[in-house]
Amino acid sequence: MRVDEITETELIARFAPMLPVGVRTVLGPGDDAAVLTARGDLVVTTDVLVEDHHFRTRWSTGADVGWRAAMQNLADVAAMGAVPTALVVALTLPPWTPVAWVEDLARGLAQACEPHGVGVVGGDLSAGPALSVAVTALGELDGRRPVTRGGARPGDVVAHAGVLGRSAAGLALLAAASEGVTSLPGGERLVEAFRRPDPPLLSGVDAARAGASAMLDVSDGLLRDAGRIGLASGVRLDLSRGLLAPGVDALAEAAQDVGVDPLTWVLTGGEDHGLLATFPPSVALPPSFHRIGVVVAADVPGDPGVTVDGATWAGPLGWDHFHAT
């Protein structure tokens, strides 16, 4: 059955009961707007996923897309030091979209959100020429100050929670499989990391409580996102190859099979949605964070904001929606 074979009301009736209510929801889907309770300041973020730009239906199920759509937004909330509470989801559906795919998407959203008490409290449906999933996420700071990108200072420790390069590796393996490479060591684990990233959501609150000076989620690649902290803070984040070596080594076998330097995946691969943070040197890092570099003074205005062992990276920095580097 396709979505153009039933009414909008009938489609909503099929998937709405699958969506989690959430611990802060007073009134969920079905009215003009949802009603939530809140304790103090709110954090709000939004992202959109477009078919064949952010995901491919031949590589990911509807549930995988729902999971990814939720997690990349929950990670943005966590990166502010907040606790995620609710999502609002808007879908654009071509008329030939299977109803089962929409139901599967709802299952993926629920699988990602329910363990964290996050409700999917409403959204919108529209017909259109391309399949897209737009998610707005809300979170609570519980009286804490938000951790922004602009607080890093020279001497701070650069640390990361989560994994690096695995989603990029999984994407590369899927691409290799489409070209006839059918068996790669560890491929299932890495492909799963691409389809269903598992960001350390609780680590954002841990970092905020520990006194993190700056933080963001690594969605577009470690170099690009580290540079964003550097530029926002007027400093430079100098990353260490040696401290990144364990993550590089974990990807070495898969990288060899597809002819890629695993360090490139670690430095430029996005969509693992780990948390990159800086901490004053006197602060004990939360257990989930591992040191990967140090903050230094910017050499000149317009400094690139990030270096590796003191040198500017010569290749692409990571994902950009409109440019190749």
C-alpha positions as YAML, in Angstrom:
chain: A
units: angstrom
residues:
- id: 1
  name: MET
  ca: [0.00, 0.00, 0.00]
- id: 2
  name: ARG
  ca: [1.24, 3.50, -0.92]
- id: 3
  name: VAL
  ca: [0.58, 6.71, 0.98]
- id: 4
  name: ASP
  ca: [-1.52, 8.07, -1.92]
- id: 5
  name: GLU
  ca: [-3.91, 5.15, -1.47]
- id: 6
  name: ILE
  ca: [-5.13, 6.27, 1.97]
- id: 7
  name: THR
  ca: [-5.99, 9.60, 3.60]
- id: 8
  name: GLU
  ca: [-3.66, 11.64, 5.80]
- id: 9
  name: THR
  ca: [-5.89, 10.86, 8.79]
- id: 10
  name: GLU
  ca: [-5.66, 7.15, 8.09]
- id: 11
  name: LEU
  ca: [-1.88, 7.32, 7.74]
- id: 12
  name: ILE
  ca: [-1.50, 9.16, 11.05]
- id: 13
  name: ALA
  ca: [-3.76, 6.62, 12.74]
- id: 14
  name: ARG
  ca: [-1.38, 3.87, 11.63]
- id: 15
  name: PHE
  ca: [1.85, 5.30, 13.03]
- id: 16
  name: ALA
  ca: [0.90, 7.72, 15.82]
- id: 17
  name: PRO
  ca: [0.20, 4.98, 18.39]
- id: 18
  name: MET
  ca: [3.78, 3.71, 17.89]
- id: 19
  name: LEU
  ca: [5.34, 6.99, 19.05]
- id: 20
  name: PRO
  ca: [6.57, 7.35, 22.65]
- id: 21
  name: VAL
  ca: [4.76, 9.78, 24.95]
- id: 22
  name: GLY
  ca: [7.80, 11.03, 26.90]
- id: 23
  name: VAL
  ca: [8.19, 12.02, 30.51]
- id: 24
  name: ARG
  ca: [7.50, 15.74, 29.97]
- id: 25
  name: THR
  ca: [4.44, 15.43, 27.71]
- id: 26
  name: VAL
  ca: [1.12, 16.85, 28.93]
- id: 27
  name: LEU
  ca: [-0.59, 16.72, 25.52]
- id: 28
  name: GLY
  ca: [0.88, 14.78, 22.63]
- id: 29
  name: PRO
  ca: [-0.03, 14.29, 18.95]
- id: 30
  name: GLY
  ca: [-3.55, 14.97, 17.73]
- id: 31
  name: ASP
  ca: [-4.12, 18.65, 18.46]
- id: 32
  name: ASP
  ca: [-2.83, 21.87, 16.88]
- id: 33
  name: ALA
  ca: [0.22, 21.80, 19.15]
- id: 34
  name: ALA
  ca: [1.72, 19.69, 21.90]
- id: 35
  name: VAL
  ca: [2.01, 20.75, 25.54]
- id: 36
  name: LEU
  ca: [5.10, 19.97, 27.60]
- id: 37
  name: THR
  ca: [6.18, 20.69, 31.13]
- id: 38
  name: ALA
  ca: [9.61, 22.28, 31.55]
- id: 39
  name: ARG
  ca: [12.01, 22.97, 34.38]
- id: 40
  name: GLY
  ca: [13.88, 26.15, 33.58]
- id: 41
  name: ASP
  ca: [15.55, 27.04, 30.29]
- id: 42
  name: LEU
  ca: [14.88, 25.03, 27.13]
- id: 43
  name: VAL
  ca: [17.29, 24.00, 24.38]
- id: 44
  name: VAL
  ca: [15.86, 23.75, 20.84]
- id: 45
  name: THR
  ca: [17.53, 22.37, 17.70]
- id: 46
  name: THR
  ca: [16.46, 21.09, 14.28]
- id: 47
  name: ASP
  ca: [17.84, 18.96, 11.46]
- id: 48
  name: VAL
  ca: [16.54, 17.66, 8.17]
- id: 49
  name: LEU
  ca: [17.39, 14.43, 6.34]
- id: 50
  name: VAL
  ca: [16.75, 14.23, 2.59]
- id: 51
  name: GLU
  ca: [16.71, 10.98, 0.62]
- id: 52
  name: ASP
  ca: [19.82, 10.41, -1.51]
- id: 53
  name: HIS
  ca: [21.55, 13.28, 0.28]
- id: 54
  name: HIS
  ca: [21.56, 12.03, 3.88]
- id: 55
  name: PHE
  ca: [20.23, 8.48, 3.46]
- id: 56
  name: ARG
  ca: [19.38, 5.92, 0.80]
- id: 57
  name: THR
  ca: [16.38, 3.67, 1.18]
- id: 58
  name: ARG
  ca: [18.23, 0.82, -0.52]
- id: 59
  name: TRP
  ca: [20.87, 0.94, 2.23]
- id: 60
  name: SER
  ca: [18.74, 1.75, 5.29]
- id: 61
  name: THR
  ca: [15.30, 0.69, 6.49]
- id: 62
  name: GLY
  ca: [12.66, 3.16, 7.58]
- id: 63
  name: ALA
  ca: [13.50, 2.23, 11.18]
- id: 64
  name: ASP
  ca: [17.18, 3.01, 10.55]
- id: 65
  name: VAL
  ca: [16.27, 6.44, 9.18]
- id: 66
  name: GLY
  ca: [13.98, 7.12, 12.14]
- id: 67
  name: TRP
  ca: [16.76, 6.13, 14.54]
- id: 68
  name: ARG
  ca: [19.33, 8.35, 12.80]
- id: 69
  name: ALA
  ca: [16.94, 11.29, 12.59]
- id: 70
  name: ALA
  ca: [16.28, 11.07, 16.31]
- id: 71
  name: MET
  ca: [19.86, 10.48, 17.43]
- id: 72
  name: GLN
  ca: [21.46, 13.31, 15.49]
- id: 73
  name: ASN
  ca: [19.05, 15.74, 17.13]
- id: 74
  name: LEU
  ca: [19.29, 14.23, 20.60]
- id: 75
  name: ALA
  ca: [23.08, 14.53, 20.30]
- id: 76
  name: ASP
  ca: [22.77, 18.25, 19.52]
- id: 77
  name: VAL
  ca: [20.72, 18.71, 22.70]
- id: 78
  name: ALA
  ca: [23.23, 16.70, 24.72]
- id: 79
  name: ALA
  ca: [26.08, 18.80, 23.32]
- id: 80
  name: MET
  ca: [24.58, 21.85, 25.04]
- id: 81
  name: GLY
  ca: [24.71, 20.02, 28.36]
- id: 82
  name: ALA
  ca: [20.94, 19.48, 28.33]
- id: 83
  name: VAL
  ca: [18.65, 16.49, 28.83]
- id: 84
  name: PRO
  ca: [16.53, 15.68, 25.72]
- id: 85
  name: THR
  ca: [12.79, 15.68, 26.38]
- id: 86
  name: ALA
  ca: [10.80, 15.76, 23.12]
- id: 87
  name: LEU
  ca: [10.87, 15.62, 19.33]
- id: 88
  name: VAL
  ca: [8.58, 17.10, 16.68]
- id: 89
  name: VAL
  ca: [8.84, 15.37, 13.28]
- id: 90
  name: ALA
  ca: [7.76, 16.66, 9.86]
- id: 91
  name: LEU
  ca: [7.66, 14.31, 6.87]
- id: 92
  name: THR
  ca: [7.59, 15.07, 3.16]
- id: 93
  name: LEU
  ca: [6.40, 11.96, 1.32]
- id: 94
  name: PRO
  ca: [6.28, 11.29, -2.43]
- id: 95
  name: PRO
  ca: [2.97, 9.64, -3.33]
- id: 96
  name: TRP
  ca: [4.65, 6.31, -4.07]
- id: 97
  name: THR
  ca: [6.09, 6.00, -0.53]
- id: 98
  name: PRO
  ca: [4.99, 2.69, 1.03]
- id: 99
  name: VAL
  ca: [2.80, 3.05, 4.10]
- id: 100
  name: ALA
  ca: [4.94, 0.32, 5.70]
- id: 101
  name: TRP
  ca: [8.02, 2.55, 5.36]
- id: 102
  name: VAL
  ca: [6.31, 5.32, 7.35]
- id: 103
  name: GLU
  ca: [5.28, 2.85, 10.03]
- id: 104
  name: ASP
  ca: [8.85, 1.54, 10.14]
- id: 105
  name: LEU
  ca: [10.15, 5.10, 10.54]
- id: 106
  name: ALA
  ca: [7.90, 5.54, 13.57]
- id: 107
  name: ARG
  ca: [9.30, 2.34, 15.07]
- id: 108
  name: GLY
  ca: [12.85, 3.63, 14.64]
- id: 109
  name: LEU
  ca: [11.97, 6.93, 16.28]
- id: 110
  name: ALA
  ca: [10.46, 5.06, 19.21]
- id: 111
  name: GLN
  ca: [13.45, 2.71, 19.54]
- id: 112
  name: ALA
  ca: [15.80, 5.70, 19.76]
- id: 113
  name: CYS
  ca: [13.66, 7.86, 22.05]
- id: 114
  name: GLU
  ca: [11.94, 5.56, 24.55]
- id: 115
  name: PRO
  ca: [15.08, 4.53, 26.50]
- id: 116
  name: HIS
  ca: [15.77, 8.22, 27.20]
- id: 117
  name: GLY
  ca: [12.22, 9.19, 28.18]
- id: 118
  name: VAL
  ca: [11.91, 11.36, 25.06]
- id: 119
  name: GLY
  ca: [8.46, 11.85, 23.54]
- id: 120
  name: VAL
  ca: [7.63, 12.24, 19.87]
- id: 121
  name: VAL
  ca: [4.89, 14.78, 20.50]
- id: 122
  name: GLY
  ca: [3.74, 15.96, 17.07]
- id: 123
  name: GLY
  ca: [4.77, 17.18, 13.65]
- id: 124
  name: ASP
  ca: [3.42, 17.48, 10.14]
- id: 125
  name: LEU
  ca: [2.87, 15.55, 6.93]
- id: 126
  name: SER
  ca: [3.17, 16.87, 3.39]
- id: 127
  name: ALA
  ca: [3.27, 15.44, -0.10]
- id: 128
  name: GLY
  ca: [6.30, 16.39, -2.17]
- id: 129
  name: PRO
  ca: [8.74, 15.25, -4.85]
- id: 130
  name: ALA
  ca: [11.43, 14.01, -2.43]
- id: 131
  name: LEU
  ca: [11.36, 12.01, 0.78]
- id: 132
  name: SER
  ca: [12.56, 14.07, 3.75]
- id: 133
  name: VAL
  ca: [12.46, 13.85, 7.53]
- id: 134
  name: ALA
  ca: [12.76, 17.09, 9.52]
- id: 135
  name: VAL
  ca: [13.16, 16.82, 13.29]
- id: 136
  name: THR
  ca: [13.02, 19.49, 15.97]
- id: 137
  name: ALA
  ca: [14.31, 18.43, 19.39]
- id: 138
  name: LEU
  ca: [13.82, 20.06, 22.77]
- id: 139
  name: GLY
  ca: [15.77, 19.60, 25.98]
- id: 140
  name: GLU
  ca: [16.08, 20.97, 29.50]
- id: 141
  name: LEU
  ca: [19.13, 22.48, 31.15]
- id: 142
  name: ASP
  ca: [17.83, 21.82, 34.70]
- id: 143
  name: GLY
  ca: [19.32, 25.08, 35.97]
- id: 144
  name: ARG
  ca: [22.72, 24.63, 34.33]
- id: 145
  name: ARG
  ca: [24.31, 27.10, 31.95]
- id: 146
  name: PRO
  ca: [24.40, 25.92, 28.33]
- id: 147
  name: VAL
  ca: [27.80, 24.73, 27.13]
- id: 148
  name: THR
  ca: [28.46, 26.61, 23.90]
- id: 149
  name: ARG
  ca: [31.18, 26.48, 21.27]
- id: 150
  name: GLY
  ca: [32.69, 29.77, 22.40]
- id: 151
  name: GLY
  ca: [34.24, 29.02, 25.79]
- id: 152
  name: ALA
  ca: [37.49, 27.19, 25.01]
- id: 153
  name: ARG
  ca: [40.67, 28.81, 26.32]
- id: 154
  name: PRO
  ca: [44.40, 28.18, 25.72]
- id: 155
  name: GLY
  ca: [45.61, 25.38, 27.97]
- id: 156
  name: ASP
  ca: [42.26, 23.57, 28.01]
- id: 157
  name: VAL
  ca: [42.21, 19.84, 27.35]
- id: 158
  name: VAL
  ca: [40.45, 18.65, 24.17]
- id: 159
  name: ALA
  ca: [38.48, 15.46, 24.81]
- id: 160
  name: HIS
  ca: [35.97, 13.27, 23.02]
- id: 161
  name: ALA
  ca: [33.23, 10.87, 24.14]
- id: 162
  name: GLY
  ca: [31.94, 8.21, 21.75]
- id: 163
  name: VAL
  ca: [33.47, 6.81, 18.58]
- id: 164
  name: LEU
  ca: [35.13, 8.40, 15.56]
- id: 165
  name: GLY
  ca: [35.19, 7.30, 11.94]
- id: 166
  name: ARG
  ca: [32.93, 4.26, 12.26]
- id: 167
  name: SER
  ca: [29.94, 5.73, 10.47]
- id: 168
  name: ALA
  ca: [32.21, 6.88, 7.62]
- id: 169
  name: ALA
  ca: [33.72, 3.41, 7.47]
- id: 170
  name: GLY
  ca: [30.27, 1.83, 7.32]
- id: 171
  name: LEU
  ca: [29.26, 4.13, 4.51]
- id: 172
  name: ALA
  ca: [32.42, 3.25, 2.59]
- id: 173
  name: LEU
  ca: [31.72, -0.45, 3.03]
- id: 174
  name: LEU
  ca: [28.17, -0.04, 1.76]
- id: 175
  name: ALA
  ca: [29.52, 1.79, -1.27]
- id: 176
  name: ALA
  ca: [32.08, -0.98, -1.82]
- id: 177
  name: ALA
  ca: [29.34, -3.61, -1.56]
- id: 178
  name: SER
  ca: [27.34, -1.82, -4.24]
- id: 179
  name: GLU
  ca: [30.37, -2.24, -6.50]
- id: 180
  name: GLY
  ca: [30.54, -5.98, -5.92]
- id: 181
  name: VAL
  ca: [32.70, -6.30, -2.79]
- id: 182
  name: THR
  ca: [30.59, -8.66, -0.69]
- id: 183
  name: SER
  ca: [32.71, -9.71, 2.30]
- id: 184
  name: LEU
  ca: [34.75, -7.35, 4.44]
- id: 185
  name: PRO
  ca: [36.07, -8.12, 7.97]
- id: 186
  name: GLY
  ca: [34.03, -6.41, 10.67]
- id: 187
  name: GLY
  ca: [31.78, -4.92, 8.04]
- id: 188
  name: GLU
  ca: [28.49, -5.67, 9.78]
- id: 189
  name: ARG
  ca: [29.52, -3.76, 12.91]
- id: 190
  name: LEU
  ca: [30.66, -0.73, 10.93]
- id: 191
  name: VAL
  ca: [27.62, -0.68, 8.65]
- id: 192
  name: GLU
  ca: [25.44, -0.79, 11.77]
- id: 193
  name: ALA
  ca: [27.38, 2.21, 13.11]
- id: 194
  name: PHE
  ca: [26.42, 4.10, 9.94]
- id: 195
  name: ARG
  ca: [22.79, 3.03, 9.97]
- id: 196
  name: ARG
  ca: [22.27, 3.47, 13.71]
- id: 197
  name: PRO
  ca: [24.81, 5.76, 15.38]
- id: 198
  name: ASP
  ca: [24.78, 5.50, 19.17]
- id: 199
  name: PRO
  ca: [25.92, 8.83, 20.62]
- id: 200
  name: PRO
  ca: [26.79, 9.06, 24.33]
- id: 201
  name: LEU
  ca: [23.81, 11.25, 25.24]
- id: 202
  name: LEU
  ca: [24.36, 11.12, 29.00]
- id: 203
  name: SER
  ca: [27.93, 12.34, 28.57]
- id: 204
  name: GLY
  ca: [26.73, 15.83, 27.68]
- id: 205
  name: VAL
  ca: [25.30, 16.38, 31.15]
- id: 206
  name: ASP
  ca: [28.40, 14.79, 32.69]
- id: 207
  name: ALA
  ca: [30.62, 17.21, 30.78]
- id: 208
  name: ALA
  ca: [28.52, 20.22, 31.79]
- id: 209
  name: ARG
  ca: [28.60, 19.21, 35.45]
- id: 210
  name: ALA
  ca: [32.36, 18.66, 35.28]
- id: 211
  name: GLY
  ca: [32.89, 22.21, 33.98]
- id: 212
  name: ALA
  ca: [33.38, 21.80, 30.23]
- id: 213
  name: SER
  ca: [34.31, 25.13, 28.68]
- id: 214
  name: ALA
  ca: [33.00, 24.33, 25.17]
- id: 215
  name: MET
  ca: [31.25, 21.43, 23.48]
- id: 216
  name: LEU
  ca: [29.53, 20.27, 20.29]
- id: 217
  name: ASP
  ca: [28.45, 17.04, 18.65]
- id: 218
  name: VAL
  ca: [30.71, 15.69, 15.91]
- id: 219
  name: SER
  ca: [28.31, 15.45, 12.99]
- id: 220
  name: ASP
  ca: [30.40, 16.76, 10.07]
- id: 221
  name: GLY
  ca: [33.84, 15.35, 10.94]
- id: 222
  name: LEU
  ca: [36.27, 15.86, 13.82]
- id: 223
  name: LEU
  ca: [38.42, 18.41, 12.01]
- id: 224
  name: ARG
  ca: [35.53, 20.52, 10.76]
- id: 225
  name: ASP
  ca: [33.74, 20.52, 14.09]
- id: 226
  name: ALA
  ca: [36.90, 21.10, 16.14]
- id: 227
  name: GLY
  ca: [37.57, 24.06, 13.88]
- id: 228
  name: ARG
  ca: [34.12, 25.41, 14.72]
- id: 229
  name: ILE
  ca: [34.98, 25.43, 18.42]
- id: 230
  name: GLY
  ca: [38.32, 27.06, 17.61]
- id: 231
  name: LEU
  ca: [36.77, 29.81, 15.51]
- id: 232
  name: ALA
  ca: [33.93, 30.46, 17.95]
- id: 233
  name: SER
  ca: [36.38, 30.64, 20.87]
- id: 234
  name: GLY
  ca: [39.15, 32.56, 19.08]
- id: 235
  name: VAL
  ca: [41.64, 29.74, 19.74]
- id: 236
  name: ARG
  ca: [43.08, 26.71, 17.96]
- id: 237
  name: LEU
  ca: [42.43, 23.08, 18.87]
- id: 238
  name: ASP
  ca: [45.57, 21.03, 18.26]
- id: 239
  name: LEU
  ca: [44.73, 17.35, 17.90]
- id: 240
  name: SER
  ca: [47.22, 14.55, 18.54]
- id: 241
  name: ARG
  ca: [47.71, 11.64, 16.15]
- id: 242
  name: GLY
  ca: [49.11, 9.62, 19.03]
- id: 243
  name: LEU
  ca: [46.04, 10.13, 21.21]
- id: 244
  name: LEU
  ca: [43.77, 9.27, 18.26]
- id: 245
  name: ALA
  ca: [45.73, 6.10, 17.46]
- id: 246
  name: PRO
  ca: [43.40, 3.61, 19.25]
- id: 247
  name: GLY
  ca: [40.47, 4.72, 17.10]
- id: 248
  name: VAL
  ca: [42.62, 4.61, 13.96]
- id: 249
  name: ASP
  ca: [43.86, 1.10, 14.76]
- id: 250
  name: ALA
  ca: [40.29, -0.16, 15.25]
- id: 251
  name: LEU
  ca: [39.50, 0.79, 11.65]
- id: 252
  name: ALA
  ca: [42.77, -0.32, 10.06]
- id: 253
  name: GLU
  ca: [41.60, -3.67, 8.66]
- id: 254
  name: ALA
  ca: [38.46, -2.29, 7.02]
- id: 255
  name: ALA
  ca: [40.39, 0.70, 5.69]
- id: 256
  name: GLN
  ca: [42.98, -1.54, 4.07]
- id: 257
  name: ASP
  ca: [40.25, -3.52, 2.31]
- id: 258
  name: VAL
  ca: [38.80, -0.42, 0.66]
- id: 259
  name: GLY
  ca: [42.09, 1.42, 0.14]
- id: 260
  name: VAL
  ca: [41.58, 4.26, 2.62]
- id: 261
  name: ASP
  ca: [43.84, 5.73, 5.31]
- id: 262
  name: PRO
  ca: [41.92, 5.04, 8.55]
- id: 263
  name: LEU
  ca: [43.16, 8.33, 9.99]
- id: 264
  name: THR
  ca: [41.11, 10.08, 7.31]
- id: 265
  name: TRP
  ca: [37.95, 8.38, 8.56]
- id: 266
  name: VAL
  ca: [38.75, 9.38, 12.14]
- id: 267
  name: LEU
  ca: [39.55, 13.00, 11.30]
- id: 268
  name: THR
  ca: [36.96, 13.74, 8.63]
- id: 269
  name: GLY
  ca: [34.20, 11.13, 8.91]
- id: 270
  name: GLY
  ca: [30.94, 12.49, 10.29]
- id: 271
  name: GLU
  ca: [27.67, 11.17, 11.71]
- id: 272
  name: ASP
  ca: [29.01, 9.22, 14.67]
- id: 273
  name: HIS
  ca: [27.61, 12.07, 16.80]
- id: 274
  name: GLY
  ca: [30.13, 11.73, 19.60]
- id: 275
  name: LEU
  ca: [30.71, 14.73, 21.83]
- id: 276
  name: LEU
  ca: [33.80, 16.93, 21.45]
- id: 277
  name: ALA
  ca: [34.52, 19.12, 24.46]
- id: 278
  name: THR
  ca: [37.21, 21.24, 26.03]
- id: 279
  name: PHE
  ca: [37.92, 21.25, 29.75]
- id: 280
  name: PRO
  ca: [40.09, 23.46, 31.98]
- id: 281
  name: PRO
  ca: [43.32, 21.61, 32.82]
- id: 282
  name: SER
  ca: [42.35, 21.44, 36.50]
- id: 283
  name: VAL
  ca: [39.15, 19.49, 35.75]
- id: 284
  name: ALA
  ca: [39.00, 15.70, 35.99]
- id: 285
  name: LEU
  ca: [37.58, 14.37, 32.73]
- id: 286
  name: PRO
  ca: [34.30, 12.46, 33.02]
- id: 287
  name: PRO
  ca: [34.92, 8.71, 32.55]
- id: 288
  name: SER
  ca: [33.40, 8.62, 29.06]
- id: 289
  name: PHE
  ca: [35.75, 11.32, 27.71]
- id: 290
  name: HIS
  ca: [39.24, 10.66, 26.39]
- id: 291
  name: ARG
  ca: [41.90, 13.28, 25.81]
- id: 292
  name: ILE
  ca: [42.74, 13.84, 22.13]
- id: 293
  name: GLY
  ca: [44.52, 17.21, 22.12]
- id: 294
  name: VAL
  ca: [45.02, 20.62, 23.66]
- id: 295
  name: VAL
  ca: [43.75, 24.16, 23.10]
- id: 296
  name: VAL
  ca: [46.41, 26.68, 22.09]
- id: 297
  name: ALA
  ca: [46.33, 30.38, 21.28]
- id: 298
  name: ALA
  ca: [45.38, 31.30, 17.73]
- id: 299
  name: ASP
  ca: [48.47, 32.40, 15.79]
- id: 300
  name: VAL
  ca: [46.72, 35.15, 13.84]
- id: 301
  name: PRO
  ca: [43.14, 36.34, 13.30]
- id: 302
  name: GLY
  ca: [41.49, 33.90, 10.93]
- id: 303
  name: ASP
  ca: [43.58, 30.98, 12.19]
- id: 304
  name: PRO
  ca: [41.92, 27.78, 10.82]
- id: 305
  name: GLY
  ca: [40.86, 26.84, 14.34]
- id: 306
  name: VAL
  ca: [42.25, 23.29, 14.23]
- id: 307
  name: THR
  ca: [45.58, 21.57, 13.54]
- id: 308
  name: VAL
  ca: [46.95, 18.04, 13.83]
- id: 309
  name: ASP
  ca: [50.27, 17.82, 15.70]
- id: 310
  name: GLY
  ca: [50.69, 21.53, 15.07]
- id: 311
  name: ALA
  ca: [50.18, 21.37, 11.31]
- id: 312
  name: THR
  ca: [47.23, 22.33, 9.14]
- id: 313
  name: TRP
  ca: [45.50, 19.29, 7.61]
- id: 314
  name: ALA
  ca: [46.09, 19.30, 3.87]
- id: 315
  name: GLY
  ca: [43.00, 17.39, 2.76]
- id: 316
  name: PRO
  ca: [39.24, 17.86, 3.14]
- id: 317
  name: LEU
  ca: [38.07, 18.74, 6.63]
- id: 318
  name: GLY
  ca: [34.80, 16.81, 6.56]
- id: 319
  name: TRP
  ca: [31.22, 17.11, 5.40]
- id: 320
  name: ASP
  ca: [29.82, 20.33, 3.94]
- id: 321
  name: HIS
  ca: [26.35, 20.47, 2.36]
- id: 322
  name: PHE
  ca: [27.39, 22.79, -0.45]
- id: 323
  name: HIS
  ca: [31.16, 22.38, -0.95]
- id: 324
  name: ALA
  ca: [33.50, 19.46, -1.47]
- id: 325
  name: THR
  ca: [35.92, 20.35, 1.38]
...
